[in-house]
Amino acid sequence: MFKTISPKEVSSAINEGSRLKVIDVREPQEFLLARVNIAEPFPMSSIAEWLPLLDPSEPVVVMCHHGVRSAYVCNILLANGFEDVSNMTGGIDLWSVEVDQAVPRY
C-alpha cells in the first residue's frame, strides 16, 4: 500500500533538504498549464518508457491534477518493486491552494 502525503508536507520535506523525487504524471499539455518546480514530468500515458529510468529504492512522491491518476501510478510502482511510494493528496490543485497560489488552477 502506498502512503499519502499532503502538498504542505511535500513542500516542508523539500525545504528541509529531503531527497524526495517528485514526479508529475499529468500529460504534457497539463504540465504547460500549471506546474510545480520540484516536480519532473513523467506522463502516465508513457509509463512504459519512463518506469525503467527510475530507481526503485529512491523515495518517490507521485502527483497529478487531483490525486486519482497518481494513486493509480503509485500502485503500478509498488507492483514493480518500488519501496517508498507516496501519493500527493489533492494534486497540483491543492498545491495551488495550500502551498503556492501563483500556480494556476484549472
URKA-V602369 format. One record per pair of residues at least 24 apart in sequence whose ideal C-beta (glycine too) atoms are under 10 Angstrom apart, sorted by sequence separation. I is the first residue (numbers start at 1). J is the second residue. If there is no record, write none. Layout:
I | J
I | J
This chain:
14 | 38
39 | 63
45 | 69
56 | 80
57 | 81
58 | 82
59 | 83
60 | 84
61 | 85
62 | 86
63 | 87
64 | 88
66 | 90
67 | 91
11 | 36
13 | 38
25 | 50
38 | 63
44 | 69
47 | 72
51 | 76
56 | 81
57 | 82
58 | 83
59 | 84
60 | 85
61 | 86
62 | 87
63 | 88
65 | 90
66 | 91
67 | 92
10 | 36
43 | 69
44 | 70
47 | 73
51 | 77
54 | 80
56 | 82
57 | 83
58 | 84
59 | 85
60 | 86
61 | 87
62 | 88
63 | 89
64 | 90
65 | 91
66 | 92
67 | 93
11 | 38
23 | 50
36 | 63
55 | 82
56 | 83
57 | 84
59 | 86
60 | 87
61 | 88
63 | 90
64 | 91
65 | 92
66 | 93
67 | 94
10 | 38
44 | 72
52 | 80
54 | 82
56 | 84
63 | 91
64 | 92
65 | 93
66 | 94
7 | 36
10 | 39
44 | 73
47 | 76
51 | 80
56 | 85
62 | 91
63 | 92
64 | 93
65 | 94
47 | 77
23 | 54
34 | 65
42 | 73
51 | 82
63 | 94
33 | 65
44 | 76
63 | 95
21 | 54
47 | 80
21 | 55
30 | 64
30 | 65
21 | 58
22 | 59
23 | 60
24 | 61
25 | 62
26 | 63
27 | 64
20 | 58
21 | 59
22 | 60
23 | 61
24 | 62
25 | 63
26 | 64
27 | 65
19 | 58
20 | 59
21 | 60
22 | 61
23 | 62
24 | 63
25 | 64
26 | 65
19 | 59
20 | 60
21 | 61
22 | 62
23 | 63
24 | 64
25 | 65
65 | 105
18 | 59
20 | 61
21 | 62
22 | 63
23 | 64
24 | 65
65 | 106
27 | 69
18 | 61
26 | 69
25 | 69
26 | 70
24 | 69
25 | 70
13 | 59
24 | 70
14 | 61
23 | 70
25 | 72
13 | 61
25 | 73
25 | 74
39 | 88
23 | 73
10 | 61
25 | 76
9 | 61
36 | 88
10 | 63
39 | 92
7 | 61
23 | 77
36 | 91
3 | 59
5 | 61
7 | 63
36 | 92
39 | 95
4 | 61
5 | 62
35 | 92
38 | 95
2 | 60
3 | 61
5 | 63
34 | 92
2 | 61
33 | 92
34 | 93
36 | 95
2 | 62
35 | 95
36 | 96
31 | 92
34 | 95
30 | 92
34 | 96
4 | 67
21 | 84
36 | 99
37 | 100
20 | 84
22 | 86
24 | 88
36 | 100
23 | 88
26 | 91
4 | 70
20 | 86
22 | 88
25 | 91
26 | 92
34 | 100
37 | 103
4 | 71
24 | 91
36 | 103
2 | 70
24 | 92
34 | 102
35 | 103
2 | 71
34 | 103
35 | 104
4 | 74
33 | 103
34 | 104
2 | 73
3 | 74
33 | 104
34 | 105
2 | 74
33 | 105
34 | 106
1 | 74
2 | 75
13 | 86
33 | 106
1 | 75
2 | 77
2 | 78
10 | 86
30 | 106
1 | 78
9 | 86
10 | 88
9 | 88
10 | 89
2 | 82
6 | 86
9 | 89
3 | 84
5 | 86
7 | 88
2 | 84
3 | 85
4 | 86
5 | 87
6 | 88
7 | 89
8 | 90
2 | 85
3 | 86
4 | 87
5 | 88
6 | 89
7 | 90
1 | 85
2 | 86
3 | 87
4 | 88
5 | 89
6 | 90
7 | 91
11 | 95
2 | 87
4 | 89
7 | 92
10 | 95
4 | 90
7 | 93
8 | 94
7 | 94
8 | 95
11 | 98
12 | 99
6 | 94
7 | 95
10 | 98
11 | 99
6 | 95
7 | 96
9 | 98
10 | 99
11 | 100
7 | 97
8 | 98
9 | 99
7 | 98
8 | 99
6 | 98
7 | 99
6 | 99
7 | 100
7 | 103
